[in-house]
Amino acid sequence: MNAIDPRTQTELEAAVFRRLVAHLRSRTDVQNIDLMNLAGFCRNCLSNWLKDAADERGLPLGKDESREQIYGMPYSEWKAKHQEEASPEQRAAFAKAQAEPH
């Protein structure tokens, strides 16, 4: 396998991140609670990680701004358009997953 220089590696990782975000934006049918139950992270986690990375570099990025970068619109708008009430089964699975040691 050819060695990839650090700059190219970062560019590839950034491209993958952009593709993941685009995919999640297109899959509005997949609820955050489903992502949390299956993968242990959701769109909000990604926005928090983005904000954390900005904070570590001393860059001004607020919570609302980081969410808008992930959701592609203000979070309140996304919730109104796409977020459904979690079912009892989804809430139970979430509670169980949160109680398990990681």
ZIVEN-V113848 format. One record per helix or strand of 2 or more residues. SS is the DSSP state (2 for helix, 1 for strand). FROM is the first residue (numbers start at 1). TO is the last residue. If there is no record, write none. Layout:
# ZIVEN-V113848
SS:FROM:TO ; SS:FROM:TO
This chain:
# ZIVEN-V113848
2:6:26 ; 2:32:39 ; 2:43:56 ; 2:63:71 ; 2:75:82 ; 2:88:99
